[in-house]
């Protein structure tokens, strides 16, 4: 399995997502959404080209994008996942560049980095 590296902008994204989740939906929802993100990271470290991962050739560093809804398990909370994991990988490492809300402009956010 690949080693997981979370870049500083992605760390800030995750912190903001967790804070918003806690404020808007409570500590239980925050924990469940955090668990969903961890599951997605594990799935991607195991197989970064899994179903749901899409290569974005038109973006800087040609990253892959993976929507958190693809990490959900049937019947498990949260019912609605709204974030994208933007990542690159090689044989040894999976690098998370950003974790963005699916309504955000991904190219713009990557060019801001």
Beta strands, then each sheet from edge to edge (+ up, - down):
strand 1: 3-6
strand 2: 53-55
strand 3: 64-67
strand 4: 83-89
strand 5: 93-101
sheet 1: 1+ 5+ 4- 3+ 2-
end
